[in-house]
Amino acid sequence: MMKKLSLQAKFALGILVIGGGALAAEYFVVKWYPYYRGAEAQKVLKLLPYQNAELGINMQVAAGIYGKVDDFPGGVRIYRPGILGHGPSLTLTSLANPGHSDEFSPQLLAQWETKGTYQAIADYRFEHTKIQERDAALIWQRRGPALLLTAHIISPDHVVEANCLPGSSDESLYLQACESSIQTINVAGPLPQLKPEPGVLELEPPKPAKTKRK
């Protein structure tokens, strides 16, 4: 018959088991988990090609967003269904540009820039920038529990709007996926003409005044 463990032996065995579990947990947190998170982030942020000739769009979409593709009149929705809650999504719409301008008007840019203040929109941020050499505007704003990123991009042929929601899993990571995807949007049409930099105006020295002979 096997002898029963003494109280001291049971106590020592308990300490050994608890200590081993603590060491395993520490290894998971310190060593393995950051590696796992980094590998998962790389998978999410990997860019995959996407093209839609009807919308005049050629771009790359982060793999964490690129799941299903649903077309609708004038646009497309690219999304990955979430297991729990809402998954990330990117909605693209394209309209003809009847004015054929390659820049947004100062009035429209001013409206976008001040909208957050006038309408008291949470986490509102505006940036006038360029995307693939085209005039563009980026707007971040809180939409319910999620942070919505909107991009407006103009070409002489198309005006494209992109709305990207990171979903409910990891807002910081999937917002990065939204931003990296939007930065690759290439809108069809001729590229803007480079405007010459204002030159330096050279002033000639004043000529001496002629004196009348007496």
Phi and psi in degrees as a GROMACS rama.xvg file:
@    title "Ramachandran Plot"
@    xaxis  label "Phi"
@    yaxis  label "Psi"
@TYPE xy
-77.7779  139.284  MET-2
-76.5067  142.947  LYS-3
-72.4626  142.79  LYS-4
-70.0483  141.719  LEU-5
-73.8471  166.086  SER-6
-60.4626  -39.4875  LEU-7
-65.4582  -38.4939  GLN-8
-68.3068  -40.5264  ALA-9
-62.7425  -40.1184  LYS-10
-64.0497  -43.6309  PHE-11
-65.766  -39.7379  ALA-12
-64.7567  -38.7019  LEU-13
-62.7748  -43.2243  GLY-14
-62.3767  -40.2064  ILE-15
-63.2891  -42.6818  LEU-16
-67.1196  -44.9093  VAL-17
-64.8192  -41.6325  ILE-18
-64.0642  -40.8969  GLY-19
-64.237  -39.8893  GLY-20
-64.3907  -39.8341  GLY-21
-65.0068  -40.268  ALA-22
-65.2878  -39.9819  LEU-23
-63.9502  -41.9916  ALA-24
-64.8402  -39.9827  ALA-25
-64.2133  -41.0014  GLU-26
-62.6136  -40.9612  TYR-27
-63.2305  -45.2765  PHE-28
-72.4573  -44.5907  VAL-29
-84.4882  -40.6645  VAL-30
-100.122  -59.8348  LYS-31
-79.7088  -40.8592  TRP-32
-63.121  -45.1887  TYR-33
-59.3768  -38.1595  PRO-34
-63.9719  -42.1857  TYR-35
-62.5387  -43.8085  TYR-36
-64.1659  -40.6669  ARG-37
-64.2882  -42.0137  GLY-38
-65.7967  -40.1444  ALA-39
-65.5051  -39.2496  GLU-40
-63.713  -40.0799  ALA-41
-62.3367  -39.7499  GLN-42
-64.0365  -43.3239  LYS-43
-65.8478  -40.5912  VAL-44
-88.5493  -5.19724  LEU-45
-61.5691  129.472  LYS-46
-91.8924  132.869  LEU-47
-118.398  140.755  LEU-48
-70.3745  142.828  PRO-49
-143.744  136.462  TYR-50
-138.97  138.873  GLN-51
-138.803  99.5945  ASN-52
-65.9284  -33.7831  ALA-53
-63.9977  -36.8042  GLU-54
-88.5537  -9.25863  LEU-55
70.841  40.1759  GLY-56
-127.118  134.773  ILE-57
-134.753  121.847  ASN-58
-156.936  -174.65  MET-59
-127.471  139.754  GLN-60
-118.171  134.82  VAL-61
-59.1905  138.549  ALA-62
-61.1681  -28.2493  ALA-63
-68.7407  -18.1605  GLY-64
-102.007  -34.1606  ILE-65
-74.6685  93.919  TYR-66
-123.675  -86.602  GLY-67
-98.3705  154.727  LYS-68
-128.228  119.333  VAL-69
-117.856  117.931  ASP-70
-86.5561  146.657  ASP-71
-144.099  163.058  PHE-72
-54.4838  117.915  PRO-73
82.8765  6.17658  GLY-74
-168.925  -176.227  GLY-75
-151.004  146.332  VAL-76
-119.206  121.907  ARG-77
-109.631  126.305  ILE-78
-155.066  161.199  TYR-79
-123.058  113.969  ARG-80
-58.3425  137.357  PRO-81
-85.6168  144.663  GLY-82
-70.4767  -46.2196  ILE-83
-124.866  122.468  LEU-84
81.6748  -161.619  GLY-85
-91.1998  136.04  HIS-86
-86.9157  170.349  GLY-87
-69.9398  152.197  PRO-88
-150.17  151.816  SER-89
-132.545  117.875  LEU-90
-111.317  125.651  THR-91
-117.485  131.214  LEU-92
-127.553  148.879  THR-93
-137.357  130.245  SER-94
-121.934  151.204  LEU-95
-66.11  148.379  ALA-96
-105.578  91.1583  ASN-97
-65.377  -28.7618  PRO-98
-80.5679  -14.8566  GLY-99
57.0488  27.9207  HIS-100
-79.315  148.344  SER-101
-104.859  11.6281  ASP-102
-140.548  147.017  GLU-103
-74.2267  147.242  PHE-104
-69.8829  150.159  SER-105
-58.7027  -33.3278  PRO-106
-65.055  -43.447  GLN-107
-67.0041  -40.7074  LEU-108
-62.4347  -39.1498  LEU-109
-65.8653  -38.3405  ALA-110
-62.2824  -45.6529  GLN-111
-63.849  -40.7801  TRP-112
-66.219  -36.0376  GLU-113
-97.5893  -4.55065  THR-114
-58.9814  -41.0372  LYS-115
-61.9075  -37.4705  GLY-116
-72.8464  -47.1722  THR-117
-68.3792  -33.8787  TYR-118
-102.119  5.6494  GLN-119
51.5543  52.0527  ALA-120
-87.6537  129.521  ILE-121
-68.391  140.725  ALA-122
56.1796  33.0153  ASP-123
-79.6559  132.316  TYR-124
-145.711  137.328  ARG-125
-122.828  142.067  PHE-126
-143.14  123.013  GLU-127
-91.1476  121.182  HIS-128
-146.847  -166.814  THR-129
-127.322  140.623  LYS-130
-126.186  118.836  ILE-131
50.3218  46.341  GLN-132
71.4969  10.5353  GLU-133
-111.661  151.876  ARG-134
-62.7889  132.898  ASP-135
-151.069  159.703  ALA-136
-134.149  136.38  ALA-137
-114.939  136.146  LEU-138
-133.526  124.678  ILE-139
-106.47  135.314  TRP-140
-157.087  150.153  GLN-141
-77.3708  123.756  ARG-142
-121.574  95.5186  ARG-143
67.4252  -133.68  GLY-144
-80.9498  -10.6475  PRO-145
-107.461  159.533  ALA-146
-98.3628  120.287  LEU-147
-97.0219  132.099  LEU-148
-109.971  124.003  LEU-149
-118.831  135.366  THR-150
-122.766  136.884  ALA-151
-116.294  126.077  HIS-152
-130.592  133.586  ILE-153
-119.542  138.439  ILE-154
-133.091  166.553  SER-155
-59.8678  -23.0719  PRO-156
-100.464  -33.0117  ASP-157
-136.096  152.117  HIS-158
-120.311  115.84  VAL-159
-107.168  136.994  VAL-160
-120.544  131.456  GLU-161
-121.417  126.777  ALA-162
-119.326  121.723  ASN-163
-125.141  127.301  CYS-164
-112.689  129.334  LEU-165
-74.9333  -11.829  PRO-166
85.0139  -169.678  GLY-167
-108.102  9.5004  SER-168
-89.912  -63.8655  SER-169
-140.506  91.9121  ASP-170
-58.9773  -43.6124  GLU-171
-62.7528  -46.6354  SER-172
-67.2019  -46.2724  LEU-173
-77.0565  -22.9519  TYR-174
-67.8545  -36.7983  LEU-175
-63.3468  -38.2626  GLN-176
-64.0428  -39.4428  ALA-177
-61.7814  -47.9696  CYS-178
-64.3504  -44.3082  GLU-179
-66.912  -34.3481  SER-180
-68.0224  -46.8633  SER-181
-63.3012  -34.7448  ILE-182
-66.6441  -13.1645  GLN-183
-96.7169  -1.47955  THR-184
-65.6016  121.886  ILE-185
-114.212  113.996  ASN-186
-93.9714  135.488  VAL-187
-64.5685  152.764  ALA-188
124.315  162.761  GLY-189
-63.8369  143.042  PRO-190
-73.1145  152.045  LEU-191
-60.5538  144.544  PRO-192
-72.8795  135.465  GLN-193
-67.8596  127.282  LEU-194
-84.4037  131.389  LYS-195
-65.6182  139.972  PRO-196
-68.8891  142.258  GLU-197
-61.2843  127.359  PRO-198
-78.1881  170.813  GLY-199
-87.0814  125.54  VAL-200
-81.7765  115.796  LEU-201
-88.3653  126.535  GLU-202
-98.6951  130.232  LEU-203
-78.3986  144.307  GLU-204
-64.2875  142.881  PRO-205
-62.7114  139.127  PRO-206
-78.3919  142.459  LYS-207
-64.7002  140.205  PRO-208
-68.1171  138.637  ALA-209
-74.6451  136.474  LYS-210
-100.141  137.995  THR-211
-75.828  135.306  LYS-212
-78.5384  138.475  ARG-213
